[in-house]
Amino acid sequence: MGSLRLGSVTSYEAERGLGLIAGPDGSEHLFHCTAIADGSRQIEVGEQVAFLLLAAHGGRYEASQVTKLT
């Protein structure tokens, strides 16, 4: 299981369903719209979120279970 982290959405392309979350330490993590926990597949840039960081393909890490906090 991944570790719970906090961050904010810095970009989101609804057409592609891809976004980026920045952590308070400057780390950046990719996420897909299917990782948005409420099932809406929509999220706003600037939204504060909690997420799990999980291993993905190719040795990368991605945000999962992205939960809106605001």
Residue pairs with C-beta under 8 A, 6 or more apart in sequence:
1 52
2 52
2 53
2 54
2 55
2 64
3 52
3 53
4 50
4 51
4 52
5 23
5 29
5 50
5 51
5 52
5 53
5 63
6 23
6 24
6 48
6 49
6 50
6 51
6 69
7 21
7 22
7 23
7 24
7 27
7 29
7 48
7 49
7 51
7 63
8 21
8 22
8 46
8 47
8 48
8 49
9 19
9 20
9 21
9 43
9 44
9 45
9 46
9 47
9 49
10 20
10 21
10 22
10 28
10 45
11 19
11 20
11 45
12 18
12 19
12 20
12 43
12 44
12 45
13 19
14 33
14 41
14 42
17 32
17 33
17 34
17 41
18 30
18 31
18 32
18 33
19 30
19 31
19 32
19 33
19 43
20 28
20 29
20 30
20 31
21 28
21 29
21 31
21 49
21 51
21 63
21 66
22 28
23 29
29 51
29 53
29 61
29 62
29 63
30 60
30 62
30 63
31 51
31 62
31 63
31 64
31 66
32 62
33 41
33 42
33 43
34 41
35 51
35 62
35 63
35 64
35 65
35 66
36 42
36 43
36 66
36 68
37 65
37 66
37 67
37 68
38 67
38 68
43 49
43 66
43 68
47 68
47 69
47 70
48 68
48 69
48 70
49 63
49 66
49 67
49 68
49 69
50 66
50 67
50 69
51 63
51 64
51 65
51 66
51 67
52 63
52 64
52 65
53 61
53 62
53 63
53 64
54 61
54 62
54 63
54 64
55 61
56 62
